[in-house]
Amino acid sequence: MRRGRWKGYQWWGGGVHWFLLSVELQCLGLQAMAWRPRRGCWQGGSPACQNLMKMTGWRTYRRPDEKSGGHGVGWSPIIPYSFKVPDGWDEVPVSIADLGGTEIDLRFANPKEGRLFVIVAPVRRFADDLDDATIEKIGNPEKVISAFGPEVIGENVEGKVLSSATAEHSGRTYYQFELEPPHVFITATAAGNRLYLFSVTANGLQWKRHYKDLKQIAESFRVV
């Protein structure tokens, strides 16, 4: 179907591929834009770029700057965060009765694939001198998952951590964990005076069928 090669790239030929390439390059600058999940569209961006996102089947959610949420008087606004989800994932209402209570800032779900939520907690719950927090200042990966894993799964995490990793993006460090049981990926970082816990979870069948996508969702989390 593809014909010819040039420096490792395969071309369809003609102006069609150049158009698609230009659209793809344009989409690399979309991190500053927000997708409103209930409307299934981007704020900003060209129609061609929106069409490309539909073709690839993944979309990026960015927390709106104007969204409320402060966790108490005197707290600075929540620094926006973003993550990627496949088509079919949508925002669902947050209840204060949920595990994590009022510190759950956002929930998403797909009935066939899994669910996720974001906890945004004041760092001063855990340390008094971290107004400009980093995850490294809070502790190493072992300390962080032991202290904050129960915030996510509602029980002690001892013996449940299958793997952990550290990643850096734009100068910010992220701790990434896989736990079982329950089946869950957790990405943790800190910014300003807040701790961010991003949880992606699923039941056993969903985990088996959609493991790669669930992991990709978890690893896409960024505080911007």
N, C-alpha and C positions, 0 to 999 in steps of 0.2 A: 504493500500500500504506500509506503514511503520510498522515495527514490532519491539517490544521490547522497553524498556526504561532503561535509566541510568542517574540518577541525573537530571531529567527533560528534557534530550535530547532523541529524538526518532531516531532510527537507521534503516538503510536499511540492515545492516549486511554486513560482508565480507570486503574485502579490498577496495571496490569501495567507500564506504562512507568515510573511512579514507583518501583516496586520495582527495576527494572533500573538506574534512575538512582542510587538509593541504594546498590546493590551496586557500581556503577562508582566512586562517590565513596569507598566503603569501601576499594576496592582501591588508591586513591592512597596509602594509608599502609602499603603492603606492603614497602617497601624494607628494613625491619628484619627481615624474615622470610626464611627460607632454604628453598629447594626442594631436596629430595634427588633427584637425577636418576635414580638407579637405581630408585627407587620411583615416580617420576613424580608427586610430590605436594608440597604445601606443608607446612612446619612452622608450624602456627598458621593463623589465618584461618578464616572461616566456610565451610560447604559451599557456600553461594550464591556466595561470592567465588571459590572453587576452580572452580566450574562456569563462571563468567564467563571465567576464564583459559583454560579448555579451549575455550570458544567462540571466543575471539580467536586461539587458536593459538600464543600466545607465553607463555613462562615465564621467571621470573627465578631465576638461580642466585646464591647468596651463599655465600662461603667460610665454613664453620662455624668458630666461635670456638675450638672444641676441637681442630681439625685440627692435627696436628703439622707441624713444619717450621721450622727455625731457621737453617740454613746456618752452623752453627758455634757454639761456646761463646761466650756473651757477647752474642749477638744478641737483640734484643727480639723478641717474638712478631710474626708477620706480621700487619699490619693487614688486616682482611677486605676483600675486593673483591666486586663483583657485576657481572653482565651478563645480557642477555636473549638467549634463543634460541627459534626456532620449535619446535613439536612435531617429534619425530623426531631431535633432537640428544640424545646421551647421553654421559656421561663414559666415557672409555676409559683403560686402565692407562697409567701413565707408566714408561718404561724409562730407566735411567741411560745406556743406549747411544744414546738419542735425541740429535739435534742440540740443544745447550743443556744436556745432561747433567743433573746434580742440581739445577740451578736452574730446571728446568721444574716448576712447582708443580701444573699441572692440564692435562688434555687433554679436549676434547670433539670429537665428530664426527657427521656424518650421511653415510652412504655415497653418497647421491644429490646432496648439496648442497655439502659441503666439510668443513673441520676447523678447529679453533682450539687454541691453547695459551697459557698464561700463564707468562712467565718472571719470577721474583722474584729480583733480584740485589742483593747488598750494595753500597751506594753507595761504601764505602771501597775497592772495587776500582778506583774511578775518581777519588776525591777523599778526602783525609784529614780534612777539616774540615766534613763535612756530616752531622752526627748528626741534624739536623732538616732533611732535604732537601726542596727543591722542584725541579720540573723546570727552572724558570728559573735556579736556582743552578747546575745541572749544565751548562746551555748553551742556546743558541737552537735552533730546530728543525733548522737545517742541521747544526749540530754534533752534536746528539743522534742524528739518523738516520745520519750518517756514522760515528759511533762505535759505535752499538748496532744498526744495521740488520743488520750481519753476524752478530750474535748470533741473529737470527731466520732469515735466509735462507742463512747459511753462506757468503756471498761478499760482495765489495765492492758497495756500492749505487750507485756512481757511474753516472750515466746511466739509472738505473732508477726514480727518484722522479718519478711523473707529477704528483702534487699533494701539498700539505701545508696544514694548517689548524691553528688554535689555538682551543680551546674552554675555557670555564670553568664549573664546576659546584660549587656549595657552597664557593666560595672556592679550589678547587683547579684548577690549569691542566693541560690535556691537549693533547699534540701528536698530530695525526692525519695519517697518511701513506697514500698509495696507491702501490704499486710494481708494476712490470711490466718484464720477467719476473723471477721468477715472479709470478703473480697473488696479491697479498697486501695486506691492510690492516693497518697497525700503529698501535696507540694506546699512547702512552708517557706516564707520569707518575711522580712520586716522592712518598714519604711516609715519615716516620720516618727510618730509615737504609737504605731500600731503593728500588730502581728497579723499576718495573713495566712490562713489555712485553707487550701483548696482541696476538696475531697471529691473523688470520682469513684463510684461504687456500683455494684450490680449483683444480681443473684448468680447462682452457680452456672446455670445454662447461658445467661447473658454474658457472663465472664468468659466462658469457653468460646462462644461464637464471636464476640466483639472485643476480645482482649487487646488487639493491636490498636483499634480505634480508641478504646478507653485510655490506654497508655498515652497515645498521642494527645488526647484532650488534656490529660494531667500535665504532660510536659510542655504544653503550649501556654501555661499560665504565666503572665507577666504583670508586674506592677509598673505602670508607665509614668 
